[in-house]
């Protein structure tokens, strides 16, 4: 078997050399990318989106254009300056949000007045409120641009999306379905094809997800219309129109490219974050405090657990979102 393997390597190497020589002597030949021809395959006559995809932007930090800023800030030495606050001061440069361009059309989110104030408050209390910190499923559209890949499994009648973060999943139904009787973290998705664009209507959301780490939020009246349009074999133009009359004054839209992961072994890996946040969510319930003290080269950090008062001790998340309409 070893000799056979070596023979195969030699044969492949010879073939590679021949291919290079052939390309040099035939300059008029059409170029072919490492991932294959530029034309994508089709399923039931529609674009084939099967594969591993991921956004490449800072939208999960903040949908709007933003400068670098601390994850958690406190006033700095000079007026109008900020520095890292105690919860993340040991992270140094890793404790800062990377600057980024916005993905919102017009770079404005049209909040109602009360909601704009709530968004500002959410940002100030991000580390306590963001559902992502607590490993809740991210919802739509946020799952589409997190810093984790997702997989698309497509057939003629359904499209399954599996997300690395929190093992979240969604099914896009391409055939007529009965109305869904409940609410879902990832919403309920029904799609149809408009030419080569996949249009998805997403509804029946909970009120417990955010759009990003900057405190942008919604109510349980959220309604999202997505549009997936091929922009090449390995790029999808993604658009999502957001409607929520309880929070916003009008619909607004985000857009971005999604890129196919082209590594030969591209796949989803485990990110089972439920166990990662056990101490964050439930540490105050331990009889003996588990995380108490940390010593670094330039600082020591001591942690004192705080028991939320009254019924708050039983709350597993504080989303910063408005309560559901009754």
C-alpha positions in Angstrom: 0.0 0.0 0.0 2.9 2.4 0.8 4.3 1.8 -2.7 0.9 2.3 -4.3 0.5 5.6 -2.4 3.9 6.8 -3.5 3.1 5.9 -7.1 -0.2 7.8 -6.9 1.7 10.9 -5.5 4.2 10.7 -8.4 1.3 10.3 -10.9 -0.5 13.3 -9.5 2.6 15.4 -9.4 3.3 14.5 -13.1 -0.2 15.4 -14.0 0.2 18.8 -12.2 3.4 19.5 -14.0 1.7 18.6 -17.3 -1.2 20.9 -16.5 1.1 23.8 -15.8 3.0 23.3 -19.1 -0.3 23.0 -21.0 -1.5 26.3 -19.5 1.8 28.0 -20.6 1.5 26.9 -24.2 -2.2 27.6 -24.5 -2.7 31.1 -23.2 -6.1 31.4 -24.9 -7.7 28.7 -22.7 -10.4 29.9 -20.4 -9.2 30.2 -16.7 -10.7 27.7 -14.2 -10.6 28.6 -10.5 -9.4 26.1 -7.9 -13.0 25.7 -6.7 -14.2 24.7 -10.2 -15.9 26.5 -13.1 -17.5 29.9 -12.5 -20.9 28.5 -13.2 -22.7 27.1 -10.2 -24.9 24.0 -10.3 -28.6 24.0 -10.1 -31.3 22.1 -8.2 -34.7 21.7 -9.8 -33.7 24.5 -12.1 -32.7 26.9 -9.3 -29.3 28.0 -7.9 -27.6 25.5 -5.8 -26.7 27.0 -2.4 -25.4 23.8 -0.8 -22.2 24.3 1.1 -20.6 26.1 4.1 -21.1 29.8 4.2 -19.9 32.7 6.3 -20.1 36.5 6.4 -16.9 38.6 6.6 -17.8 41.8 8.3 -18.3 43.4 11.8 -22.1 43.4 11.6 -22.5 41.1 14.7 -20.6 43.8 16.7 -22.7 46.6 15.3 -24.9 46.8 12.2 -24.0 50.5 11.8 -20.7 52.1 11.0 -18.7 52.3 14.2 -15.2 53.2 15.5 -13.2 50.9 17.7 -14.6 51.0 21.2 -14.2 49.1 24.5 -16.3 45.9 25.0 -17.2 47.4 28.4 -16.2 51.0 29.0 -15.6 53.4 31.9 -14.6 57.1 31.7 -11.0 57.7 30.9 -8.4 60.2 32.1 -9.4 62.9 29.6 -12.9 64.3 29.0 -14.9 62.3 26.5 -12.4 59.5 26.6 -13.1 55.9 27.7 -11.0 52.9 28.7 -11.7 49.2 29.4 -13.8 48.6 32.5 -13.0 46.1 35.2 -14.8 43.0 33.6 -12.5 43.0 30.6 -9.5 45.2 31.5 -7.2 42.2 31.5 -7.9 41.5 27.8 -6.0 44.6 26.6 -6.4 45.1 22.9 -8.6 42.0 22.7 -11.2 43.8 24.8 -12.0 46.3 22.1 -14.7 46.1 19.4 -13.1 46.3 15.9 -14.1 49.3 13.8 -16.3 48.5 10.9 -18.5 49.8 8.1 -22.2 49.5 8.5 -24.5 47.2 6.6 -27.7 49.2 7.1 -29.1 51.0 4.1 -28.5 54.7 4.8 -26.6 53.7 8.0 -29.7 54.7 10.0 -32.0 52.4 12.1 -35.3 54.3 12.4 -36.1 53.7 16.1 -39.1 55.3 17.8 -38.0 57.8 20.4 -38.5 55.5 23.4 -36.7 52.7 21.5 -33.7 54.8 20.7 -33.3 55.5 24.4 -33.6 51.7 25.1 -31.0 50.9 22.5 -28.5 53.3 24.1 -29.2 51.8 27.5 -28.7 48.3 26.1 -25.3 49.2 24.7 -24.2 50.5 28.1 -25.4 47.3 29.7 -24.4 45.0 26.8 -22.5 42.4 28.9 -25.5 41.8 31.1 -28.2 41.8 28.4 -27.0 40.5 25.1 -28.7 37.1 24.5 -25.6 35.9 22.7 -23.5 36.2 25.9 -25.9 33.6 27.4 -25.9 31.2 24.4 -29.5 31.8 23.4 -30.2 31.0 19.7 -29.4 34.2 17.7 -32.5 34.6 15.6 -32.7 35.9 12.1 -31.1 37.9 10.6 -28.3 37.8 13.2 -27.4 34.1 12.7 -26.5 35.0 9.1 -23.6 37.3 10.0 -22.2 35.9 13.2 -18.5 35.0 13.3 -19.4 31.3 12.9 -20.0 29.4 9.6 -23.3 27.8 8.7 -24.2 25.0 6.4 -26.9 25.0 3.7 -28.6 21.7 2.7 -30.9 22.2 -0.2 -33.6 20.2 -1.9 -36.3 21.1 -4.3 -38.9 21.6 -1.5 -36.9 22.6 1.6 -33.7 24.3 2.5 -32.1 23.5 5.9 -29.6 25.8 7.5 -27.5 24.6 10.4 -25.5 27.1 12.4 -22.3 26.4 14.3 -23.3 28.8 17.1 -25.4 27.1 19.7 -26.4 24.3 17.3 -29.1 26.6 16.0 -31.1 25.4 12.9 -33.9 26.6 10.6 -35.9 25.1 7.8 -37.1 27.2 4.9 -40.2 25.7 3.5 -40.6 26.1 -0.3 -44.1 24.5 -0.5 -47.4 25.7 0.9 -47.5 25.3 4.7 -50.1 25.9 7.4 -49.5 28.9 9.7 -47.2 28.1 12.6 -49.0 28.1 15.9 -46.2 29.2 18.2 -43.1 31.4 18.4 -39.5 30.4 17.7 -36.1 31.8 18.5 -35.1 31.4 14.8 -38.5 32.4 13.5 -40.7 30.5 11.0 -39.4 30.6 7.4 -41.4 30.2 4.2 -39.7 30.8 0.9 -40.2 31.1 -2.8 -38.1 31.7 -5.9 -38.2 35.0 -7.7 -36.2 34.1 -10.8 -32.8 33.1 -9.4 -33.3 34.9 -6.1 -34.6 33.1 -3.0 -37.1 35.2 -1.1 -37.9 34.1 2.5 -40.6 35.4 4.7 -39.7 35.0 8.4 -42.2 35.5 11.2 -43.3 34.1 14.6 -40.3 35.4 16.5 -39.7 35.5 20.3 -38.9 38.9 21.7 -35.6 37.6 23.2 -33.0 38.1 20.5 -30.9 41.1 19.4 -29.6 42.1 16.0 -26.0 42.7 17.2 -23.8 43.3 20.3 -24.5 47.0 20.2 -28.0 46.7 21.7 -30.1 46.9 18.6 -33.3 45.1 19.4 -36.9 44.3 18.4 -40.2 43.1 19.8 -42.2 40.0 19.2 -43.8 41.8 16.3 -40.6 41.4 14.2 -41.1 40.4 10.6 -38.1 39.8 8.3 -38.0 39.4 4.5 -34.8 37.9 3.2 -33.4 37.8 -0.3 -30.6 35.5 -1.4 -29.2 36.3 -4.9 -26.2 34.5 -6.5 -23.3 36.9 -7.1 -21.0 34.2 -8.5 -20.4 30.6 -7.8 -19.1 31.3 -4.3 -20.9 34.5 -3.3 -24.5 35.2 -2.3 -25.9 38.7 -2.1 -27.9 38.7 1.2 -30.6 41.3 2.0 -33.0 41.4 4.9 -35.8 43.9 5.3 -36.8 44.5 8.9 -40.3 45.5 10.0 -41.5 45.9 13.6 -44.1 48.7 14.1 -43.8 48.4 17.9 -40.1 49.5 17.8 -39.4 51.2 14.4 -41.0 54.1 12.5 -40.6 52.4 9.1 -39.1 49.2 7.5 -35.3 49.2 7.1 -32.8 47.0 5.2 -29.4 45.4 5.7 -27.3 43.9 2.9 -24.0 42.1 2.7 -22.2 39.3 0.8 -22.0 35.8 2.1 -19.0 33.8 1.1 -18.6 30.1 0.5 -15.9 28.5 2.6 -13.5 26.9 0.0 -11.2 24.9 2.2 -11.1 21.2 1.0 -12.2 20.1 4.5 -14.7 22.9 5.2 -17.2 21.8 7.8 -19.0 22.9 11.0 -17.3 22.3 14.3 -18.9 22.0 17.7 -19.6 25.3 19.6 -21.8 23.9 22.4 -21.9 27.1 24.3 -24.6 26.1 26.8 -21.9 24.5 29.0 -19.6 27.4 28.5 -22.0 29.9 30.1 -23.1 27.8 33.1 -21.0 29.8 35.5 -22.2 33.1 33.9 -25.9 32.2 34.3 -26.0 30.0 37.4 -22.8 30.8 39.3 -24.8 32.9 41.9 -26.8 29.7 42.8 -23.7 27.7 44.0 -23.3 27.2 47.8 -19.6 27.7 47.3 -18.5 30.3 44.9 -16.5 28.6 42.1 -14.8 31.6 40.4 -13.4 34.0 43.0 -9.9 35.3 42.1 -7.5 35.6 39.2 -3.9 36.7 39.3 -2.1 38.2 36.3 1.3 39.7 35.9 0.1 43.3 36.3 -3.2 42.9 38.1 -5.3 40.7 40.4 -9.1 40.4 39.8 -11.5 39.5 42.6 -15.1 38.5 41.9 -17.9 39.0 44.4 -21.1 37.2 43.4 -24.3 39.2 43.4 -27.7 37.6 44.0 -30.5 39.3 42.0 -33.3 40.5 44.3 -36.8 38.9 44.5 -38.1 37.1 41.4 -35.1 38.3 39.3 -33.0 35.5 40.7 -35.1 33.1 38.6 -34.7 35.1 35.4 -32.3 33.5 33.0 -31.9 36.4 30.7 -32.5 40.2 30.6 -32.8 41.0 26.9 -33.5 44.8 27.1 -36.4 44.2 24.7 -39.9 45.4 25.4 -42.3 42.9 27.0 -44.6 40.9 24.6 -48.0 42.4 23.7 -50.8 40.8 25.7 
